[in-house]
Amino acid sequence: MKIEYVYQSTEQLRNADALTLQAPPQRVTLALNGCPVDDQGFCPLETFKKGDQRGGEIM
């Protein structure tokens, strides 16, 4: 499981820029407390589910 927030930058919004491969959206990978990730940034789904049931916090 990996949670990424994908968004237009304020400059892209202000300029009404089209998102393209040359001008992609911004991206931030969010981390969940108690959900260690592998070398590709993924947390095992079962570990994620346990954290979700305990009210895990996203950082």
For each residue, the residues with C-beta under 8 A, 3 or more apart:
1: 35 42 43 44 45 48
2: 29 37 41 42 43
3: 29 30 32 58
4: 27 28 29 30
5: 27 28 30
6: 25 26 27
7: 25 26 27
8: 12 13 17 19 25 26
9: 12 13 25 26
10: 13 14
11: 14 15 17
12: 8 9 15 17 19 23 25
13: 8 9 10 16
14: 10 11
15: 11 12
16: 13
17: 8 11 12 23
18: 23
19: 8 12 23 24 25
20: 23 24
21: 24
22:
23: 12 17 18 19 20
24: 19 20 21 27
25: 6 7 8 9 12 19
26: 6 7 8 9
27: 4 5 6 7 24
28: 4 5
29: 2 3 4 41
30: 3 4 5 58 59
31: 35 37 58 59
32: 3 35 43 48 51 56 57 58 59
33: 51 56 57 58 59
34: 47 50 51 54 56
35: 1 31 32 43 47 48 51 56
36: 43 47
37: 2 31 40 41 42 43
38: 41 42 43
39:
40: 37
41: 2 29 37 38
42: 1 2 37 38
43: 1 2 32 35 36 37 38 47 48
44: 1 47 48
45: 1 48 49
46: 49 50
47: 34 35 36 43 44 50 51
48: 1 32 35 43 44 45 51 52 56
49: 45 46 52 53
50: 34 46 47 53 54
51: 32 33 34 35 47 48 54 56
52: 48 49 55 56
53: 49 50
54: 34 50 51
55: 52
56: 32 33 34 35 48 51 52
57: 32 33
58: 3 30 31 32 33
59: 30 31 32 33
